[in-house]
Amino acid sequence: MATDVDHIVLGAGLSGLLLTRALLTDADRHRAGARVLLVDPRPAQGRRLTYAYWSRRPTSLDRWAVGSWDVLRVVARDGQTADLALGDWRYSAIDWGRGRAELLDEVAADPRVRLVAEPADRLRDGPDSVSVRAGGRWISGRWLYDSRPPSLSALPRRRARCSSQSLVQVFRGLWITSDRGSIDASAATLLDFSADHGDDLAFTYVLPTSATSAMVMAVRMGLQPDEPDPAPAVRRLVAGEPWTAVAEESGATPLLMPPPPRRLGPRVLAIGQRGGRVRPSTGYAVRRILADTDAIRRSLIQHGHPFDLPADPRWQRPLDAIWLRALSHEGADLQAAFASLVTRAPIDTVLRFLDGDASTRDLATVIGSLPPRPFIRALLPLRMGDGVGRRRS
Ligand SMILES: Cc1cc2nc3c(=O)[nH]c(=O)nc-3n(C[C@H](O)[C@H](O)[C@H](O)COP(=O)(O)OP(=O)(O)OC[C@H]3O[C@@H](n4cnc5c(N)ncnc54)[C@H](O)[C@@H]3O)c2cc1C
C-alpha cells in the first residue's frame, strides 16, 4: 500500500533522534531513499541537559562529551567515601542539549526527512499502514515509533493494595563555577547520600569537568517526592568557598513497573522511556536506548519489520519490582543497600548487572552484596494502607 512516508518517529528526544539517524543511514538499505516523518511540538527547545553513562567502547554520543572519568566515588550518609577504579570502563557525561540541537539539524537537513513541529495527538493503526494526526493533518507511514513520554499524572498517588510498583524520580541540578579551583575533577561522584536527609531515597551525583566547574544533580525517588535541593551538596563540593550557579537542569522520570509494552499495535513500536527503556530501579536509560536503536536497525535489515527485539533478561523484572517495592517502603533507609550494591560487589559486575548483561554468577554476587532485610520485608504480602505510612526499621 502506498504511504506518505516509510517511517514515522514521534518525539525528537534521545530515542527518536538516534533512531531517525539510524533509519537514514543503513537501517532501511533495502529501500533506497527511505522517507522519515519526525514529529515533535518542541523540536528546538534549547534546554540544558547532561546525561551520563558508562561504556567500554566509544559510542555515537561521545562527540558531545563534557567529561569522562575512570574513577567513580560513592559517599555514604555519614560522609565516608569510597573510590572505585573502573578498569576498562569509562564513565562519561554528554551535553545532550547541544547534542540534541546538532542531531536535529543534521537529520532535518536530509531531504528524506519531513519535520512537523506540532504535537502528535491521534494514531490510526492497521495491518497495512499506520497514520498519525499532527497539526490537524493526517500522514501515513509503514512503521511508527512512539517516544512521547508517558504521563506522570497517570501514576498512582498512593500505593493501593495490589497496585503497580511505579515511582517517580525527580531531578534538580546546578552547573557551578568555583573561582578558587578547589573542585576535585579526578572522579565523578555516582552516589552521595550525605547531603539530603529527607524521608525519600535521595542522593546527589557530581560531574566535575575541571577544578573550577561541575554539575551537581540532586535526585529524589518516591511516590510523590518533593523537589530536591542541590545547594548543600554544592557547598560540600567547594568546601565552603565562593561559588556561582551558571545554569540549571531539572526534570522527572516515571519509574514504571510493570514496564510498558513495546508493541502498541500492528505497526507501532514504543521506544525510549515510553518503550520501557528507562530501567525502573535506577532511572538509567542512555545505554539501553543506544542498544535498542541498534536492535531496531538489525530487525529492519533482517526481517523488514522493527519488532524482533531481544527481551530483557528474565530476572530483571522481578528484581526491579522488589527493588522498587523496597524503595517505596523504606525510602531513605534504602541508602545503605544502594551504597552496598556499588561498593561491595566488583564494579564491573555491578555495571553488567545494571546493563542487564549479568551472568548467574554476577547475579549471585550482586544479591549477596545487598542487606537482605529491606528486600525480605518488600516480599511480605501487602497490608492494608501499605506504603501510605512508611515502614521504618
Ligand atoms: C533530568 C534528567 C536527567 C537524566 N539523566 C540521565 C543520565 O544521566 N543517564 C541516563 O542513562 N538517563 C538519564 N535520564 C533518563 C533518560 O535518559 C532520559 O529521560 C531520555 O531523554 C529518554 O529519552 P526519550 O527519547 O524516551 O525521551 P525524551 O528525550 O524526553 O524525548 C521525548 C520527546 O517527545 C516529545 N513529545 C512530547 N509530546 C509529544 C507529542 N504529543 N508528539 C510528538 N512528540 C512529543 C518531547 O518534546 C521530547 O522531545 C535522565 C532524565 C532526566 C529527566
The ligand as an SDF file (V2000), in Angstrom:
LIG
                    3D

 53 58  0  0  0  0  0  0  0  0999 V2000
   16.8510   15.4840   34.2380 C   0  0  0  0  0  0  0  0  0  0  0  0
   17.1040   14.0850   33.7070 C   0  0  0  0  0  0  0  0  0  0  0  0
   18.4050   13.5540   33.7600 C   0  0  0  0  0  0  0  0  0  0  0  0
   18.6420   12.2730   33.2810 C   0  0  0  0  0  0  0  0  0  0  0  0
   19.9200   11.8120   33.3420 N   0  0  0  0  0  0  0  0  0  0  0  0
   20.1870   10.5810   32.8460 C   0  0  0  0  0  0  0  0  0  0  0  0
   21.5280   10.0960   32.8730 C   0  0  0  0  0  0  0  0  0  0  0  0
   22.4500   10.7780   33.3480 O   0  0  0  0  0  0  0  0  0  0  0  0
   21.7810    8.8500   32.3650 N   0  0  0  0  0  0  0  0  0  0  0  0
   20.7750    8.0830   31.8190 C   0  0  0  0  0  0  0  0  0  0  0  0
   21.0520    6.9660   31.3630 O   0  0  0  0  0  0  0  0  0  0  0  0
   19.4980    8.5260   31.7980 N   0  0  0  0  0  0  0  0  0  0  0  0
   19.1810    9.7460   32.2890 C   0  0  0  0  0  0  0  0  0  0  0  0
   17.8830   10.2040   32.2420 N   0  0  0  0  0  0  0  0  0  0  0  0
   16.8100    9.3310   31.6970 C   0  0  0  0  0  0  0  0  0  0  0  0
   16.7200    9.2400   30.1490 C   0  0  0  0  0  0  0  0  0  0  0  0
   17.9720    9.0580   29.5710 O   0  0  0  0  0  0  0  0  0  0  0  0
   16.0300   10.3820   29.5070 C   0  0  0  0  0  0  0  0  0  0  0  0
   14.7590   10.5490   30.0780 O   0  0  0  0  0  0  0  0  0  0  0  0
   15.9090   10.2300   27.9670 C   0  0  0  0  0  0  0  0  0  0  0  0
   15.7470   11.5090   27.4490 O   0  0  0  0  0  0  0  0  0  0  0  0
   14.7670    9.3790   27.4800 C   0  0  0  0  0  0  0  0  0  0  0  0
   14.7000    9.5150   26.0610 O   0  0  0  0  0  0  0  0  0  0  0  0
   13.3090    9.5480   25.3090 P   0  0  0  0  0  0  0  0  0  0  0  0
   13.5920    9.6450   23.8690 O   0  0  0  0  0  0  0  0  0  0  0  0
   12.4770    8.4390   25.7880 O   0  0  0  0  0  0  0  0  0  0  0  0
   12.5700   10.8640   25.8450 O   0  0  0  0  0  0  0  0  0  0  0  0
   12.8970   12.3890   25.5630 P   0  0  0  0  0  0  0  0  0  0  0  0
   14.3460   12.5830   25.2840 O   0  0  0  0  0  0  0  0  0  0  0  0
   12.2810   13.1410   26.6910 O   0  0  0  0  0  0  0  0  0  0  0  0
   12.0960   12.7030   24.2090 O   0  0  0  0  0  0  0  0  0  0  0  0
   10.6910   12.7000   24.1420 C   0  0  0  0  0  0  0  0  0  0  0  0
   10.2930   13.7320   23.0800 C   0  0  0  0  0  0  0  0  0  0  0  0
    8.8840   13.6040   22.8350 O   0  0  0  0  0  0  0  0  0  0  0  0
    8.4050   14.8900   22.5290 C   0  0  0  0  0  0  0  0  0  0  0  0
    6.9550   14.9310   22.6440 N   0  0  0  0  0  0  0  0  0  0  0  0
    6.1880   15.1570   23.7510 C   0  0  0  0  0  0  0  0  0  0  0  0
    4.8780   15.1370   23.4200 N   0  0  0  0  0  0  0  0  0  0  0  0
    4.8120   14.8750   22.0920 C   0  0  0  0  0  0  0  0  0  0  0  0
    3.7140   14.7280   21.1660 C   0  0  0  0  0  0  0  0  0  0  0  0
    2.4410   14.8240   21.5470 N   0  0  0  0  0  0  0  0  0  0  0  0
    4.0140   14.4700   19.8630 N   0  0  0  0  0  0  0  0  0  0  0  0
    5.2960   14.3390   19.4530 C   0  0  0  0  0  0  0  0  0  0  0  0
    6.3520   14.4780   20.2920 N   0  0  0  0  0  0  0  0  0  0  0  0
    6.1290   14.7280   21.5920 C   0  0  0  0  0  0  0  0  0  0  0  0
    9.1390   15.8050   23.5220 C   0  0  0  0  0  0  0  0  0  0  0  0
    9.1170   17.1740   23.0900 O   0  0  0  0  0  0  0  0  0  0  0  0
   10.5340   15.1810   23.5110 C   0  0  0  0  0  0  0  0  0  0  0  0
   11.3910   15.8320   22.5830 O   0  0  0  0  0  0  0  0  0  0  0  0
   17.5800   11.4830   32.7390 C   0  0  0  0  0  0  0  0  0  0  0  0
   16.2850   12.0080   32.7000 C   0  0  0  0  0  0  0  0  0  0  0  0
   16.0420   13.2840   33.1800 C   0  0  0  0  0  0  0  0  0  0  0  0
   14.6160   13.8140   33.1520 C   0  0  0  0  0  0  0  0  0  0  0  0
  1  2  1  0
  2  3  1  0
  2 52  2  0
  3  4  2  0
  4  5  1  0
  4 50  1  0
  5  6  2  0
  6  7  1  0
  6 13  1  0
  7  8  2  0
  7  9  1  0
  9 10  1  0
 10 11  2  0
 10 12  1  0
 12 13  2  0
 13 14  1  0
 14 15  1  0
 14 50  1  0
 15 16  1  0
 16 17  1  0
 16 18  1  0
 18 19  1  0
 18 20  1  0
 20 21  1  0
 20 22  1  0
 22 23  1  0
 23 24  1  0
 24 25  2  0
 24 26  1  0
 24 27  1  0
 27 28  1  0
 28 29  2  0
 28 30  1  0
 28 31  1  0
 31 32  1  0
 32 33  1  0
 33 34  1  0
 33 48  1  0
 34 35  1  0
 35 36  1  0
 35 46  1  0
 36 37  1  0
 36 45  1  0
 37 38  2  0
 38 39  1  0
 39 40  1  0
 39 45  2  0
 40 41  1  0
 40 42  2  0
 42 43  1  0
 43 44  2  0
 44 45  1  0
 46 47  1  0
 46 48  1  0
 48 49  1  0
 50 51  2  0
 51 52  1  0
 52 53  1  0
M  END
$$$$
